[in-house]
Amino acid sequence: MIFNKIESAPREEIEKLQLKRLKDVVNRVYHLSPFYKDKFDELGIAPDDIKTLKDIEKLPFTKKKDLRDNYPFGLFTVPMSEVVRIHSSSGTTGKPTVVGYTSVDMDIWNEVMMRVYAMGDVTSKDIVHNAYGYGLFTGGLGFHEAAQKLGATIVPASGGFTERQLMLMRDFGATVLCATPSFALHLAEVARREGPEFRKDYKLKVGFFGAEPTSEGLRQEVANAWQIEYIEIYGLSEIIGPGVSGSCNKGIGLHINEDHFYPEIINPKTGEVLPYGEEGELVITTLTKQALPIIRYRTGDITRLHKEPCECGRTFVRMESVKGRADDMLIINGVNVYPSQIEHVIANYDDVSLNYQIVAEKKGYLDKLELIIETDENIPFNEKELIRIKKELQHLLLNNLYINASITLVKPNTIQRVMGKAQRIIDKRK
């Protein structure tokens, strides 16, 4: 189901709209943001220099550090009297990044999220169980308000309290689940204790999952565990929150709402813009935001863009599932490895579960990689089986990723579960 006709408009119409909006946002930040005016002036750039979409490459990048350095409201382009909502990051690595929204920004956010819900055919007849965290994190409220706008029944469950969440999903008859994939898998794991036929007590038909990089294996695991359609969603608070892009049930990849967010792929080391189909760092320019417009924001997320139309009828550019973050990439003795690549190997091996951790340490001058993985609950936990599994996994990792890793196998339910983003990487080298 396509929510807005712009999603399937001819490319010429989309790009004409993008250029108009790009010129508008460049004018806006140049005249209303001292930060961007200084940046433009340093490069000798004026708003009139933007004549084509390719001219966006003349503009400066924005990094998360820029938001932190201008904490709290230094990048806002409206007075606080026009700001109706504030969200922020946790600030665990320094000053939090602060995001403001005008009423127009809120309308845009609801619009792009309703488009994503439409990809899963959600209507006013659905009951949406929202297990994303509420508060300053954009996830919970981003999913909440759009579902409400659609007329669906929203259950603001937030995170945690697994047994209670399962009870509410059963008793309220939830048809839609919104959660991180790791928490959705955890919910299924607990529900399965009621027996192999546990799904008969649930009415779920579709789920919307995001907030953490995932492999195809994990997506299939979640979809199979609940027997539902898996819709992947991508967003980040600095741009708007969830709703920057979402996957449909026809093609591969996530449709970027590019009438509001202009995407580029760059070489993360050089900043060079890469052509469609090449892997690199995703950069996004907000085209319509009022309170916090951002020019060429370096997301740190590694992906590819594809311009070919989708079978679903949408003509928006598609991004592949995020392969990993540029700053999450592990370099193990000179080999670049993303956690999602390791997860893909684990997901395609039957005798272990997708509950794991990656531990990187130094041993002398060499990197040492250890994988702590829970075995499948149906596998006997004895020495003979453990030796066999270790050898086979080590062989797969070496053949597929060219890395040597030590494997530590633990019993099911040993690794601590989290209610939000799974903590997969422990890098003790830092």
Summary of the structure (lengths in Angstrom):
residues: 430
radius of gyration: 22.3
end to end distance: 46.7
largest distance: 71.1
contacts: 1391
relative contact order: 0.11
helix: 35%
strand: 24%
